[in-house]
Amino acid sequence: MRNILVLGGTRFFGKRLVERLLQDQDTQVTILTRGNTEDSFGGYEWLNRLYADRTDTAALAEAVQDDKWDVVYDNICYSPDEAADAARIFAGNAKRYILTSSLSVYDSKPEALTEADFDPYSYPVQTGGKDDHSYQEGKRLAETVLLKQTAFPVAAVRFPIVLGIDDYTRRLHFHIGHVREGKPVGVPNPEAVISFIRSDEAAEFLYWLGHSSLTGPVNACSDGTLSIGEILAVIEQATGQQALTMQKTAKADMSPFGIEQSWHMDTTKARKAGFSFLSLSAWFPELVSYINDSFGQRE
């Protein structure tokens, strides 16, 4: 029986990952959370729950003790200090470690970004907690610390913006709501393209990676890209309303996707290893229609 630990598995794609893992009765799944919110996983015999604050080193070590893990999924590591704690706590106890990282480790550029565009192996190590670094720098340093340690193999999954009906950030909801209500949407560059992945696809990729031997940084996003202008065109079609876009608006009306330059990834490494990604152009309009209909149901 495989023994899997998920750090951060009670919402969004982390929750979907746990649901996917629970389909395998030959897998013992353990989730570690602060216990502030009751999960919806029910009473599976092959599910354990541990309670600790991920940022409390002593509490994390006490919770996991010296248990042996075939795979540790870390969805909530945001700083080099958290990464260093994990490297010490799981040394000798983890056969494989999968860190959820981000497209944010890259600076934007016109060309599709490959894993080599940010090299954590040559990046200088710094210390600090989540509040000591920007999100980008925190993720860069978390990758650097974990990938440079040698006690267990590590893969760092670089996800772009994750979308889905369960997206608690409601970034796509923001755009649909603004178009429906005739509010301006701040878009610095409507031609800039961006990568996305759907929440269930992100979970499926993590599940697949747990059975893979792939290590190091790995990009994961749906096939294809969308420009911000194309996103709004899809929303216009779904809502029947024309988007009001402006290059500059009040901060509350600026698009969460409002990038100034293209910011998208190449997934050749993952595809060559055997993973097939969904088509962005196929699922994105369906998601927009679903969310738009949900707005109508509340009116």
C-alpha positions as semicolon CSV with decimal commas, in nm:
position;residue;x (nm);y (nm);z (nm)
1;M;0,000;0,000;0,000
2;R;0,125;0,346;-0,096
3;N;0,142;0,606;0,182
4;I;0,068;0,960;0,064
5;L;0,078;1,287;0,258
6;V;-0,091;1,602;0,128
7;L;-0,004;1,935;0,289
8;G;-0,296;2,161;0,202
9;G;-0,571;1,946;0,056
10;T;-0,906;2,089;0,163
11;R;-0,985;2,338;-0,112
12;F;-0,954;2,399;-0,486
13;F;-0,712;2,173;-0,675
14;G;-0,565;2,039;-0,349
15;K;-0,909;1,909;-0,257
16;R;-0,952;1,761;-0,602
17;L;-0,614;1,587;-0,566
18;V;-0,724;1,424;-0,241
19;E;-1,052;1,316;-0,403
20;R;-0,852;1,160;-0,688
21;L;-0,614;0,982;-0,450
22;L;-0,906;0,842;-0,250
23;Q;-1,026;0,656;-0,558
24;D;-0,730;0,420;-0,508
25;Q;-0,807;0,175;-0,228
26;D;-0,445;0,060;-0,226
27;T;-0,337;0,412;-0,120
28;Q;-0,333;0,541;0,237
29;V;-0,400;0,914;0,214
30;T;-0,313;1,154;0,495
31;I;-0,408;1,521;0,484
32;L;-0,249;1,782;0,708
33;T;-0,442;2,104;0,774
34;R;-0,488;2,353;1,054
35;G;-0,832;2,203;1,116
36;N;-1,009;2,538;1,095
37;T;-1,255;2,413;0,833
38;E;-1,425;2,076;0,828
39;D;-1,338;1,883;0,512
40;S;-1,588;1,701;0,292
41;F;-1,405;1,372;0,244
42;G;-1,622;1,164;0,474
43;G;-1,515;0,847;0,648
44;Y;-1,287;0,663;0,408
45;E;-1,098;0,386;0,584
46;W;-0,787;0,481;0,390
47;L;-0,794;0,850;0,491
48;N;-0,608;0,995;0,790
49;R;-0,620;1,352;0,918
50;L;-0,340;1,540;1,091
51;Y;-0,376;1,890;1,236
52;A;-0,094;2,143;1,249
53;D;0,000;2,487;1,125
54;R;0,231;2,435;0,825
55;T;0,438;2,737;0,933
56;D;0,495;2,602;1,286
57;T;0,805;2,386;1,250
58;A;0,768;2,204;1,581
59;A;0,398;2,137;1,525
60;L;0,460;2,004;1,173
61;A;0,737;1,774;1,293
62;E;0,524;1,648;1,582
63;A;0,228;1,581;1,350
64;V;0,416;1,377;1,089
65;Q;0,665;1,224;1,336
66;D;0,882;0,960;1,168
67;D;0,620;0,816;0,936
68;K;0,743;0,700;0,595
69;W;0,583;0,853;0,287
70;D;0,593;0,731;-0,072
71;V;0,492;1,080;-0,187
72;V;0,458;1,410;-0,004
73;Y;0,254;1,675;-0,186
74;D;0,325;2,026;-0,059
75;N;0,064;2,275;-0,183
76;I;0,127;2,538;0,084
77;C;0,499;2,616;0,083
78;Y;0,564;2,986;0,018
79;S;0,906;3,064;0,159
80;P;1,263;2,934;0,188
81;D;1,227;2,881;0,562
82;E;0,921;2,659;0,513
83;A;1,110;2,468;0,244
84;A;1,414;2,424;0,469
85;D;1,193;2,297;0,750
86;A;1,039;2,042;0,514
87;A;1,382;1,933;0,394
88;R;1,486;1,858;0,753
89;I;1,159;1,702;0,871
90;F;1,115;1,469;0,574
91;A;1,482;1,373;0,526
92;G;1,495;0,994;0,527
93;N;1,115;0,969;0,547
94;A;0,999;1,079;0,200
95;K;1,066;0,876;-0,112
96;R;0,939;1,158;-0,333
97;Y;0,841;1,522;-0,275
98;I;0,617;1,728;-0,504
99;L;0,615;2,103;-0,450
100;T;0,338;2,313;-0,600
101;S;0,516;2,612;-0,749
102;S;0,401;2,877;-0,995
103;L;0,434;3,048;-1,330
104;S;0,520;3,346;-1,111
105;V;0,881;3,227;-1,078
106;Y;0,929;3,353;-1,434
107;D;0,959;3,706;-1,558
108;S;0,723;3,763;-1,851
109;K;0,851;3,759;-2,209
110;P;0,699;3,720;-2,559
111;E;0,821;3,362;-2,608
112;A;0,680;3,057;-2,430
113;L;0,870;3,004;-2,107
114;T;1,063;2,681;-2,060
115;E;1,187;2,539;-1,731
116;A;1,536;2,670;-1,811
117;D;1,414;3,030;-1,798
118;F;1,437;3,011;-1,420
119;D;1,710;2,781;-1,289
120;P;1,670;2,717;-0,914
121;Y;1,987;2,507;-0,905
122;S;2,202;2,814;-0,972
123;Y;1,988;3,060;-0,776
124;P;2,143;3,193;-0,454
125;V;1,978;3,067;-0,136
126;Q;1,827;3,317;0,105
127;T;1,637;3,268;0,426
128;G;1,311;3,421;0,539
129;G;0,945;3,356;0,596
130;K;0,643;3,426;0,381
131;D;0,626;3,790;0,485
132;D;0,993;3,853;0,407
133;H;0,965;3,800;0,031
134;S;0,730;3,872;-0,256
135;Y;0,518;3,581;-0,379
136;Q;0,751;3,542;-0,680
137;E;1,067;3,544;-0,470
138;G;0,918;3,316;-0,207
139;K;0,833;3,053;-0,466
140;R;1,171;3,089;-0,635
141;L;1,350;3,036;-0,306
142;A;1,125;2,749;-0,198
143;E;1,214;2,569;-0,521
144;T;1,582;2,650;-0,474
145;V;1,599;2,513;-0,120
146;L;1,408;2,192;-0,191
147;L;1,569;2,112;-0,525
148;K;1,921;2,165;-0,389
149;Q;1,872;1,926;-0,098
150;T;1,962;1,562;-0,173
151;A;1,776;1,362;0,094
152;F;1,483;1,289;-0,140
153;P;1,394;1,355;-0,506
154;V;1,182;1,664;-0,571
155;A;0,962;1,787;-0,854
156;A;0,849;2,151;-0,855
157;V;0,527;2,194;-1,053
158;R;0,494;2,536;-1,208
159;F;0,121;2,602;-1,248
160;P;-0,020;2,914;-1,416
161;I;-0,349;3,071;-1,300
162;V;-0,580;2,786;-1,201
163;L;-0,946;2,823;-1,295
164;G;-1,257;2,624;-1,214
165;I;-1,607;2,637;-1,075
166;D;-1,445;2,592;-0,733
167;D;-1,201;2,885;-0,768
168;Y;-1,216;3,066;-0,434
169;T;-1,022;3,363;-0,578
170;R;-1,310;3,428;-0,823
171;R;-1,082;3,597;-1,075
172;L;-1,282;3,478;-1,374
173;H;-1,601;3,564;-1,185
174;F;-1,465;3,919;-1,157
175;H;-1,451;3,959;-1,535
176;I;-1,791;3,806;-1,599
177;G;-1,952;4,015;-1,327
178;H;-1,799;4,337;-1,458
179;V;-1,912;4,271;-1,814
180;R;-2,263;4,177;-1,701
181;E;-2,292;4,497;-1,497
182;G;-2,133;4,727;-1,755
183;K;-1,842;4,810;-1,527
184;P;-1,503;4,902;-1,678
185;V;-1,229;4,641;-1,682
186;G;-0,871;4,765;-1,664
187;V;-0,662;4,592;-1,932
188;P;-0,307;4,725;-1,984
189;N;-0,245;4,509;-2,293
190;P;-0,537;4,318;-2,452
191;E;-0,295;4,133;-2,684
192;A;-0,084;3,981;-2,404
193;V;-0,134;3,603;-2,387
194;I;-0,137;3,388;-2,075
195;S;-0,150;3,021;-1,978
196;F;-0,421;2,861;-1,764
197;I;-0,504;2,521;-1,622
198;R;-0,835;2,388;-1,490
199;S;-0,852;2,280;-1,126
200;D;-0,937;1,916;-1,200
201;E;-0,660;1,904;-1,462
202;A;-0,410;2,041;-1,209
203;A;-0,514;1,769;-0,965
204;E;-0,484;1,501;-1,232
205;F;-0,136;1,624;-1,321
206;L;-0,025;1,608;-0,958
207;Y;-0,171;1,258;-0,927
208;W;0,012;1,148;-1,243
209;L;0,336;1,305;-1,127
210;G;0,315;1,106;-0,805
211;H;0,346;0,789;-1,015
212;S;0,618;0,936;-1,235
213;S;0,993;0,958;-1,181
214;L;1,009;1,310;-1,326
215;T;1,211;1,550;-1,112
216;G;1,318;1,912;-1,115
217;P;1,105;2,203;-1,235
218;V;0,816;2,107;-1,463
219;N;0,565;2,333;-1,634
220;A;0,200;2,227;-1,634
221;C;-0,076;2,413;-1,819
222;S;-0,355;2,343;-2,064
223;D;-0,265;2,333;-2,433
224;G;-0,291;2,676;-2,595
225;T;-0,309;3,031;-2,468
226;L;-0,563;3,311;-2,452
227;S;-0,508;3,682;-2,475
228;I;-0,695;3,904;-2,234
229;G;-0,888;4,040;-2,532
230;E;-0,988;3,687;-2,633
231;I;-1,100;3,611;-2,278
232;L;-1,329;3,913;-2,282
233;A;-1,461;3,817;-2,627
234;V;-1,568;3,477;-2,490
235;I;-1,736;3,651;-2,197
236;E;-1,912;3,892;-2,433
237;Q;-2,053;3,599;-2,628
238;A;-2,174;3,424;-2,312
239;T;-2,328;3,731;-2,153
240;G;-2,457;3,910;-2,461
241;Q;-2,297;4,227;-2,322
242;Q;-2,006;4,427;-2,459
243;A;-1,702;4,460;-2,238
244;L;-1,595;4,810;-2,143
245;T;-1,217;4,803;-2,133
246;M;-0,981;5,078;-2,030
247;Q;-0,602;5,083;-2,010
248;K;-0,619;5,245;-1,666
249;T;-0,897;5,221;-1,409
250;A;-0,944;5,234;-1,036
251;K;-0,756;4,953;-0,864
252;A;-1,082;4,770;-0,784
253;D;-1,162;4,747;-1,156
254;M;-0,820;4,634;-1,282
255;S;-0,825;4,289;-1,437
256;P;-0,657;4,015;-1,227
257;F;-0,535;3,890;-1,566
258;G;-0,420;4,237;-1,668
259;I;-0,060;4,170;-1,759
260;E;0,149;4,411;-1,964
261;Q;0,346;4,141;-2,150
262;S;0,274;3,783;-2,249
263;W;0,330;3,527;-1,977
264;H;0,288;3,169;-2,094
265;M;0,462;2,834;-2,063
266;D;0,600;2,554;-2,277
267;T;0,502;2,204;-2,153
268;T;0,733;1,994;-2,370
269;K;0,903;1,834;-2,067
270;A;0,578;1,704;-1,918
271;R;0,433;1,598;-2,254
272;K;0,749;1,404;-2,346
273;A;0,720;1,226;-2,010
274;G;0,371;1,110;-2,109
275;F;0,111;1,356;-1,980
276;S;-0,163;1,482;-2,214
277;F;-0,303;1,824;-2,131
278;L;-0,655;1,947;-2,200
279;S;-0,728;2,198;-2,475
280;L;-0,776;2,545;-2,327
281;S;-0,990;2,657;-2,620
282;A;-1,227;2,362;-2,557
283;W;-1,291;2,401;-2,183
284;F;-1,263;2,776;-2,130
285;P;-1,590;2,877;-2,307
286;E;-1,774;2,600;-2,120
287;L;-1,646;2,733;-1,786
288;V;-1,743;3,089;-1,875
289;S;-2,095;2,975;-1,968
290;Y;-2,130;2,781;-1,642
291;I;-2,018;3,075;-1,427
292;N;-2,233;3,318;-1,623
293;D;-2,537;3,096;-1,569
294;S;-2,460;3,090;-1,196
295;F;-2,481;3,470;-1,192
296;G;-2,823;3,450;-1,351
297;Q;-2,947;3,203;-1,092
298;R;-2,871;3,450;-0,811
299;E;-3,062;3,733;-0,975
